[in-house]
Structures are given as C-alpha cells and as structure tokens.
C-alpha cells in the first residue's frame, strides 16, 4: 500500500519527498530512526532558512513597495 522507502539516507534531505517517505515508513511500521531524524531535522532547517529569507524580503523596502 505504501511502497518501499529508499535505503539511501541522502534522499531524505529532499524537503517534501523525505517527509513523505518517513511518514510512509512509520505507517508501514518499517522505518529507520536515522532516516526519520534526517528528514525531520532537514525540514526544520529548510523552514528556518525560508523564514530568514522571508524576513529579509520584508525588511527590504524595494521588494515591499515596488509596483
């Protein structure tokens, strides 16, 4: 039903793909703690980087007030 999760831990660094594969492995009761941690930590890092980039864009007046 869920398919098989990849064995390569580097694939879990891909933001959406890694999260989906981690959840699929958890629901199938066939997961690796290392892969789940890699996917979780990478998602938190990507969200943090996105938040920093967004705050930098909001602080830049050229981006906020351009027409």
N, CA, C and O atoms as a GROMACS GRO file, in nm:
protein
  268
    1UNK      N    1   0.082  -0.119   0.000
    1UNK     CA    2   0.000   0.000   0.000
    1UNK      C    3   0.086   0.126   0.000
    1UNK      O    4   0.056   0.220  -0.073
    2UNK      N    5   0.192   0.130   0.079
    2UNK     CA    6   0.274   0.249   0.091
    2UNK      C    7   0.398   0.245   0.004
    2UNK      O    8   0.462   0.348  -0.016
    3UNK      N    9   0.434   0.130  -0.048
    3UNK     CA   10   0.556   0.119  -0.126
    3UNK      C   11   0.674   0.096  -0.034
    3UNK      O   12   0.658   0.075   0.086
    4UNK      N   13   0.791   0.101  -0.090
    4UNK     CA   14   0.911   0.080  -0.010
    4UNK      C   15   0.987   0.210   0.004
    4UNK      O   16   0.995   0.289  -0.090
    5UNK      N   17   1.041   0.233   0.121
    5UNK     CA   18   1.120   0.354   0.146
    5UNK      C   19   1.261   0.331   0.094
    5UNK      O   20   1.312   0.219   0.102
    6UNK      N   21   1.325   0.434   0.040
    6UNK     CA   22   1.460   0.417  -0.012
    6UNK      C   23   1.561   0.393   0.100
    6UNK      O   24   1.542   0.437   0.213
    7UNK      N   25   1.668   0.322   0.067
    7UNK     CA   26   1.772   0.293   0.164
    7UNK      C   27   1.876   0.405   0.175
    7UNK      O   28   1.945   0.415   0.275
    8UNK      N   29   1.886   0.487   0.073
    8UNK     CA   30   1.984   0.594   0.072
    8UNK      C   31   1.940   0.709   0.163
    8UNK      O   32   1.839   0.772   0.135
    9UNK      N   33   2.013   0.738   0.271
    9UNK     CA   34   1.972   0.844   0.364
    9UNK      C   35   1.978   0.983   0.303
    9UNK      O   36   1.911   1.074   0.352
   10UNK      N   37   2.056   1.003   0.196
   10UNK     CA   38   2.064   1.136   0.135
   10UNK      C   39   1.933   1.176   0.068
   10UNK      O   40   1.905   1.295   0.052
   11UNK      N   41   1.852   1.078   0.029
   11UNK     CA   42   1.723   1.110  -0.032
   11UNK      C   43   1.626   1.172   0.068
   11UNK      O   44   1.529   1.238   0.029
   12UNK      N   45   1.651   1.150   0.196
   12UNK     CA   46   1.564   1.207   0.299
   12UNK      C   47   1.593   1.354   0.323
   12UNK      O   48   1.522   1.418   0.401
   13UNK      N   49   1.696   1.410   0.260
   13UNK     CA   50   1.724   1.553   0.270
   13UNK      C   51   1.636   1.636   0.177
   13UNK      O   52   1.627   1.758   0.195
   14UNK      N   53   1.571   1.574   0.080
   14UNK     CA   54   1.480   1.644  -0.011
   14UNK      C   55   1.356   1.682   0.070
   14UNK      O   56   1.293   1.594   0.130
   15UNK      N   57   1.320   1.810   0.072
   15UNK     CA   58   1.218   1.857   0.167
   15UNK      C   59   1.086   1.780   0.168
   15UNK      O   60   1.052   1.724   0.272
   16UNK      N   61   1.014   1.774   0.062
   16UNK     CA   62   0.883   1.709   0.065
   16UNK      C   63   0.894   1.557   0.051
   16UNK      O   64   0.822   1.483   0.118
   17UNK      N   65   0.982   1.513  -0.033
   17UNK     CA   66   0.998   1.370  -0.057
   17UNK      C   67   1.043   1.295   0.068
   17UNK      O   68   0.991   1.188   0.099
   18UNK      N   69   1.137   1.351   0.141
   18UNK     CA   70   1.187   1.288   0.262
   18UNK      C   71   1.080   1.275   0.369
   18UNK      O   72   1.070   1.173   0.437
   19UNK      N   73   1.000   1.379   0.384
   19UNK     CA   74   0.892   1.375   0.483
   19UNK      C   75   0.787   1.271   0.447
   19UNK      O   76   0.738   1.198   0.534
   20UNK      N   77   0.752   1.263   0.321
   20UNK     CA   78   0.652   1.166   0.277
   20UNK      C   79   0.703   1.024   0.295
   20UNK      O   80   0.629   0.936   0.341
   21UNK      N   81   0.829   1.001   0.260
   21UNK     CA   82   0.886   0.867   0.276
   21UNK      C   83   0.898   0.830   0.424
   21UNK      O   84   0.879   0.714   0.460
   22UNK      N   85   0.930   0.925   0.508
   22UNK     CA   86   0.939   0.898   0.652
   22UNK      C   87   0.803   0.860   0.708
   22UNK      O   88   0.791   0.763   0.783
   23UNK      N   89   0.702   0.936   0.673
   23UNK     CA   90   0.568   0.905   0.722
   23UNK      C   91   0.518   0.772   0.667
   23UNK      O   92   0.454   0.696   0.738
   24UNK      N   93   0.548   0.744   0.541
   24UNK     CA   94   0.510   0.615   0.484
   24UNK      C   95   0.577   0.499   0.556
   24UNK      O   96   0.514   0.396   0.580
   25UNK      N   97   0.705   0.516   0.590
   25UNK     CA   98   0.776   0.412   0.664
   25UNK      C   99   0.722   0.394   0.805
   25UNK      O  100   0.713   0.282   0.854
   26UNK      N  101   0.686   0.503   0.869
   26UNK     CA  102   0.629   0.496   1.004
   26UNK      C  103   0.494   0.426   1.001
   26UNK      O  104   0.467   0.339   1.084
   27UNK      N  105   0.409   0.462   0.906
   27UNK     CA  106   0.276   0.400   0.898
   27UNK      C  107   0.284   0.252   0.861
   27UNK      O  108   0.199   0.174   0.901
   28UNK      N  109   0.386   0.214   0.784
   28UNK     CA  110   0.403   0.075   0.745
   28UNK      C  111   0.480  -0.005   0.851
   28UNK      O  112   0.501  -0.125   0.835
   29UNK      N  113   0.520   0.064   0.959
   29UNK     CA  114   0.599   0.002   1.067
   29UNK      C  115   0.730  -0.056   1.015
   29UNK      O  116   0.777  -0.159   1.063
   30UNK      N  117   0.787   0.012   0.917
   30UNK     CA  118   0.913  -0.030   0.857
   30UNK      C  119   0.997   0.096   0.832
   30UNK      O  120   1.004   0.146   0.720
   31UNK      N  121   1.060   0.145   0.938
   31UNK     CA  122   1.133   0.271   0.925
   31UNK      C  123   1.267   0.261   0.996
   31UNK      O  124   1.290   0.173   1.079
   32UNK      N  125   1.354   0.353   0.962
   32UNK     CA  126   1.483   0.367   1.026
   32UNK      C  127   1.483   0.498   1.103
   32UNK      O  128   1.446   0.602   1.050
   33UNK      N  129   1.525   0.492   1.228
   33UNK     CA  130   1.526   0.613   1.311
   33UNK      C  131   1.617   0.719   1.251
   33UNK      O  132   1.587   0.838   1.257
   34UNK      N  133   1.727   0.677   1.193
   34UNK     CA  134   1.821   0.771   1.132
   34UNK      C  135   1.754   0.847   1.018
   34UNK      O  136   1.768   0.969   1.007
   35UNK      N  137   1.683   0.777   0.933
   35UNK     CA  138   1.617   0.842   0.819
   35UNK      C  139   1.508   0.938   0.865
   35UNK      O  140   1.492   1.046   0.808
   36UNK      N  141   1.434   0.901   0.968
   36UNK     CA  142   1.329   0.988   1.020
   36UNK      C  143   1.391   1.114   1.081
   36UNK      O  144   1.340   1.224   1.062
   37UNK      N  145   1.501   1.098   1.153
   37UNK     CA  146   1.568   1.214   1.212
   37UNK      C  147   1.626   1.305   1.104
   37UNK      O  148   1.618   1.428   1.115
   38UNK      N  149   1.684   1.247   1.000
   38UNK     CA  150   1.739   1.328   0.890
   38UNK      C  151   1.626   1.408   0.824
   38UNK      O  152   1.643   1.527   0.798
   39UNK      N  153   1.514   1.344   0.798
   39UNK     CA  154   1.402   1.414   0.735
   39UNK      C  155   1.346   1.523   0.826
   39UNK      O  156   1.313   1.632   0.779
   40UNK      N  157   1.335   1.496   0.955
   40UNK     CA  158   1.281   1.594   1.048
   40UNK      C  159   1.374   1.715   1.064
   40UNK      O  160   1.330   1.830   1.057
   41UNK      N  161   1.502   1.687   1.083
   41UNK     CA  162   1.597   1.796   1.102
   41UNK      C  163   1.612   1.878   0.974
   41UNK      O  164   1.621   2.001   0.981
   42UNK      N  165   1.613   1.812   0.860
   42UNK     CA  166   1.626   1.889   0.735
   42UNK      C  167   1.502   1.974   0.710
   42UNK      O  168   1.514   2.085   0.658
   43UNK      N  169   1.385   1.925   0.746
   43UNK     CA  170   1.263   2.006   0.730
   43UNK      C  171   1.266   2.129   0.821
   43UNK      O  172   1.224   2.237   0.781
   44UNK      N  173   1.315   2.111   0.944
   44UNK     CA  174   1.326   2.224   1.036
   44UNK      C  175   1.426   2.326   0.983
   44UNK      O  176   1.402   2.447   0.991
   45UNK      N  177   1.538   2.279   0.930
   45UNK     CA  178   1.640   2.370   0.876
   45UNK      C  179   1.586   2.445   0.755
   45UNK      O  180   1.607   2.566   0.743
   46UNK      N  181   1.518   2.375   0.664
   46UNK     CA  182   1.461   2.442   0.547
   46UNK      C  183   1.356   2.544   0.587
   46UNK      O  184   1.349   2.652   0.526
   47UNK      N  185   1.274   2.514   0.686
   47UNK     CA  186   1.174   2.610   0.733
   47UNK      C  187   1.242   2.732   0.794
   47UNK      O  188   1.197   2.845   0.772
   48UNK      N  189   1.349   2.710   0.870
   48UNK     CA  190   1.423   2.823   0.928
   48UNK      C  191   1.486   2.911   0.821
   48UNK      O  192   1.480   3.033   0.828
   49UNK      N  193   1.546   2.847   0.721
   49UNK     CA  194   1.606   2.925   0.611
   49UNK      C  195   1.499   3.002   0.534
   49UNK      O  196   1.522   3.116   0.493
   50UNK      N  197   1.385   2.941   0.514
   50UNK     CA  198   1.275   3.011   0.447
   50UNK      C  199   1.225   3.129   0.528
   50UNK      O  200   1.194   3.234   0.473
   51UNK      N  201   1.218   3.112   0.660
   51UNK     CA  202   1.176   3.222   0.747
   51UNK      C  203   1.274   3.337   0.746
   51UNK      O  204   1.234   3.453   0.745
   52UNK      N  205   1.402   3.304   0.746
   52UNK     CA  206   1.505   3.409   0.740
   52UNK      C  207   1.497   3.483   0.607
   52UNK      O  208   1.504   3.605   0.604
   53UNK      N  209   1.483   3.409   0.498
   53UNK     CA  210   1.473   3.472   0.365
   53UNK      C  211   1.348   3.560   0.357
   53UNK      O  212   1.354   3.670   0.300
   54UNK      N  213   1.238   3.514   0.412
   54UNK     CA  214   1.114   3.592   0.409
   54UNK      C  215   1.128   3.719   0.493
   54UNK      O  216   1.082   3.825   0.452
   55UNK      N  217   1.190   3.708   0.609
   55UNK     CA  218   1.208   3.828   0.691
   55UNK      C  219   1.302   3.927   0.625
   55UNK      O  220   1.283   4.048   0.637
   56UNK      N  221   1.404   3.878   0.554
   56UNK     CA  222   1.493   3.968   0.481
   56UNK      C  223   1.418   4.039   0.370
   56UNK      O  224   1.442   4.157   0.344
   57UNK      N  225   1.327   3.968   0.303
   57UNK     CA  226   1.250   4.032   0.196
   57UNK      C  227   1.154   4.136   0.253
   57UNK      O  228   1.135   4.241   0.191
   58UNK      N  229   1.094   4.110   0.368
   58UNK     CA  230   1.004   4.207   0.427
   58UNK      C  231   1.079   4.329   0.480
   58UNK      O  232   1.022   4.438   0.487
   59UNK      N  233   1.204   4.313   0.517
   59UNK     CA  234   1.283   4.426   0.564
   59UNK      C  235   1.337   4.510   0.449
   59UNK      O  236   1.381   4.623   0.472
   60UNK      N  237   1.334   4.460   0.328
   60UNK     CA  238   1.383   4.533   0.211
   60UNK      C  239   1.269   4.616   0.154
   60UNK      O  240   1.168   4.562   0.109
   61UNK      N  241   1.285   4.748   0.154
   61UNK     CA  242   1.178   4.837   0.107
   61UNK      C  243   1.155   4.825  -0.043
   61UNK      O  244   1.042   4.846  -0.089
   62UNK      N  245   1.259   4.792  -0.119
   62UNK     CA  246   1.239   4.779  -0.265
   62UNK      C  247   1.139   4.669  -0.297
   62UNK      O  248   1.056   4.685  -0.387
   63UNK      N  249   1.146   4.561  -0.226
   63UNK     CA  250   1.055   4.449  -0.253
   63UNK      C  251   0.915   4.481  -0.202
   63UNK      O  252   0.816   4.449  -0.269
   64UNK      N  253   0.906   4.543  -0.085
   64UNK     CA  254   0.775   4.570  -0.025
   64UNK      C  255   0.695   4.674  -0.103
   64UNK      O  256   0.574   4.659  -0.119
   65UNK      N  257   0.762   4.780  -0.151
   65UNK     CA  258   0.688   4.891  -0.209
   65UNK      C  259   0.708   4.907  -0.359
   65UNK      O  260   0.685   5.016  -0.412
   66UNK      N  261   0.749   4.803  -0.428
   66UNK     CA  262   0.764   4.813  -0.574
   66UNK      C  263   0.628   4.792  -0.639
   66UNK      O  264   0.543   4.719  -0.588
   67UNK      N  265   0.610   4.856  -0.754
   67UNK     CA  266   0.482   4.845  -0.825
   67UNK      C  267   0.502   4.782  -0.958
   67UNK      O  268   0.406   4.764  -1.033
   0.00000   0.00000   0.00000
